[in-house]
Amino acid sequence: MQVNTGIDEGNRKNLAEGLGRVLADSYTLFLKTHNYHWNVKGPQFNSLHVMFEAQYTELFQAVDLIAERIRALGFAAPGSYAQFSKLTSIPEADKLPHADGMVRALVEGNEAVIRTARELLPRAEESKDAVTADLLTQRIDHHEKTAWMLRSLLEE
């Protein structure tokens, strides 16, 4: 059945593709954060272990919202490691960094999601897609706060 929500198919496709990149970045950041939760060690173990758990739990919920928005626009959401690896702007870590390196990598990962979402936001606004614009605005806000909190751990 055709989608007839007031946004033409070309704009919906463009938005869905952009959201696919936001989804890939978010899922990649989820995996990285979960990995660091499992493997962090050192004097900050407890606080980072708990913080990373809160962050990956929030990301797990967010990827569902992003994927469901893609589906509401009438397109299939990417959902495999192969698809995510092609779409993400977040590099995989070859080795586990020390705790400060984990924090630094997660700051960079959150900032990558922000940039990807911010790049798509004007297209959502131009398409008069308030729902996608709102989702992107909420994701930008969340990742800016998370990056700030992580960055604060690196300051003296």
DAPECOR-V733900 format. One record per backbone hydrogen bond with DSSP energy under -1.0 kcal/mol. CO is the residue of the C=O (numbers start at 1). NH is the residue of the N-H. If there is no record, write none. Layout:
co=[CO	CO]
nh=[NH	NH]
//
This chain:
co=[8	9	10	11	12	13	14	15	16	17	18	19	20	21	22	23	24	25	26	27	28	29	30	31	32	33	34	35	36	42	44	45	46	47	48	49	50	51	52	53	54	55	56	57	58	59	61	62	63	64	65	66	67	68	69	70	71	80	81	82	83	84	98	99	100	101	102	103	104	105	106	107	108	109	110	111	112	113	114	115	116	117	120	121	122	123	124	125	128	129	130	131	132	133	134	135	136	137	138	139	140	141	142	143	144	145	146	147	148	150	151]
nh=[12	13	14	15	16	17	18	19	20	21	22	23	24	25	26	27	28	29	30	31	32	33	34	35	36	37	38	39	40	45	48	49	50	51	52	53	54	55	56	57	58	59	60	61	62	63	65	66	67	68	69	70	71	72	73	75	74	84	85	86	87	88	102	103	104	105	106	107	108	109	110	111	112	113	114	115	116	117	118	119	120	121	124	125	126	127	129	128	130	133	134	135	136	137	138	139	140	141	142	143	144	145	146	147	148	149	150	151	152	153	154]
//
